[in-house]
Amino acid sequence: MSTTSILVLALAGLLLVTFSSTALADTCQPSGTLESPATGHTCDECCKPGHVYPTYQCSPPVSRHTKAVMTLNDFSKGGDGGAPSECDGKYHNNTERVVALSTGWYDKGKRCGEYIRINAKGRSVLAKVVDECDTLHGCDKPHAFQPPCPHNDVDASQAVWDALGIFGDEVGDFPITWSDA
């Protein structure tokens, strides 16, 4: 086989891998929209009156290094999570390493009680899945008047943030990777 043939095959293989990865990353597209009421609650995290939010029935495919955005959630009674956790019907202390996953990753509760490994800043932590971060509904009382979650969200307790060494101004929307443990 000539050097030119080998180079052409290598280039074709590289293009196939590149386009396959890009296609996988783009498979989760919005499935609809949700318009918040024209009037509503006023809080930092509440839906903005009249704003239109995308909704998702899916999440990106799970791999050994699934890219996501980690957000902070208070799973305790009276916390910003609203209702008790979907998986066990209980509230959880902020000292527990627990998470809520976007609807597609939550997979109708199939990950309830399972652990995921979250990686950030060169650290790794295990956290228990206890809830769904709803990507289809929001802006109402059952969802604490918050918008639907993004399709790639890992909503984590303060204990998870602390274990990863993420403090202060870094807490918010933080890029992570995760996998099933």
N, C-alpha and C positions, 0 to 999 in steps of 0.2 A: 504494500500500500504506500502511495506517495505521501510526502510531507503535506502537500496541498490537501489531499483527501482527509488526512488525519485532522488538519486544522479546520476544515469545513465541518467534519463530524463533531469536533469539540465545540465549535461555535454553535452548531445546531443544538447540541445538548445543553449548553449554557442558556441559550434562548428559551428552550423548553422549560428548564427549571425556573428561570426568571418569570416567564409568563404564567406558569402554573402557580407559583407563589403569589403573584399579583392577583390572579383570578380567585384564589382561595381567600385572600384578605378582603376582597370586594364582594364576597357572596352574601353578606348580610346587609341588605339595603332597607331603608324605611318601608314599613308596610302600611303606613297611613299617617294621619296627623290627629292631634288633639288640641282643640282651641279652648283656652282657659276662659272662665266666665269674665264678662266685661267688668264686673266688680268682684272683689274678693278680699281675702286676708292680706294683710301687709306684714311681711316679715322678710328677713334677708333671703331665706330659701324658698319662700312661697312663689307660686305661679304669678307671673306678671299679667295683669288684667288685659284680656283680648289677645294675648300672645299665642302663636301657634307652635306647638311642639311636635317633633317627629316621634312616631311610635315604631316599635320593632317587635316582631314575633321571633326573632332569631338573635344569636350572638355569634361572633367569629368561631371557627373550629377550635377545639381544645387540642393543645399539643403539650410537649414537655416544657415549653417556654411561651405560653399564651400571653400575648401583650394585652394589657388592660390599664384602666385608670382606677386608682384606689381613692375612695372618698371616706370621710369620717362619718360614722353613725353612732348614735347613742341608743343602744338596745334596751335601756332600763325603762321602768314605768315612768311615764311623763317625759321621756326623751324624744328626740326628733324622729325616731323610727315610727312613732304613732302607736300602732296596735302591737299586741304580743307577736312573737316570731311565728311564721307560718308552719315551720317544721314541728315544733313541740308545744305551741300555744303558750309559751312562757316568755317573760321578760328576762334579760340577761344583764349582769353587772358589767360595767365598763372595764373591770379587771379580767374578764374572760376574753380569750382570743376567739372571737366569733365574727362571721361575715354573712352578708346577704349577697347573692349573685344575681346578675341580670337575668331576665326571664328565660332566655335561651339556654344559658349555662345552668340555671336552676333546674331546668328540664322536668317541669311538673313534679318537683319534689324528689327526683331520683338521687340528688346529691345530699338530701337531708341527713344530717348526722355524720356525714363523711368529712374527712379532713382534706384541705388543700394546702399546698406549699406555696407561700408567697415569697418572692425574691425582690429585693430593692437595696440599693446602696451597699452591695456586697454582703448583705445579710439574708438569712432565710428564716422563716417562721411557719409553723403549722397553725392553721385556724380551722375551726369547726363551722360547717355550713348550717345556719339555723333559720335562714329567711330568704325570701325572694326580693330583689330590687325590681319592682314592676316596670317594665318598659312599654306597657300598653295603656296603662291607666294612670291618673293623677289629677291634681288640682281639685281634690275633694277631701272631705273629712277623713275617710278611711286611709288616705295617703298623706295625711298631715298637711294638706294643701300644697304639697310639693309637686313639681312637674314629673312626668315619666322619667325613669332612669335612662341613661345612655345604654346602648346595646353591649358595651364593653366595660361594665362597672363592677368593681368589687368593693362593696360598702363594708368597711371594717371598723371594729370597735377600737377604742383608745388603746387597749392593751396590745393590739396588733401593731399600731403605729409606734408605740413605745418600744416593743421588741425589735422593730426594724431600725430604731434610732432616728426616727423622723419626728422632729419637734418644731414648735414655733411657727414661723412663716412658711415652712415647707409643707405643713399640714393643709390639705385642701384637695386639689386634683393632682395626684402624684402618679407618674408612670411606673408600672410594675410589670413583672411577669408572674404567672402562676401555673400550677399544674395540679392534677389529682395526686394525692399523697399515696 
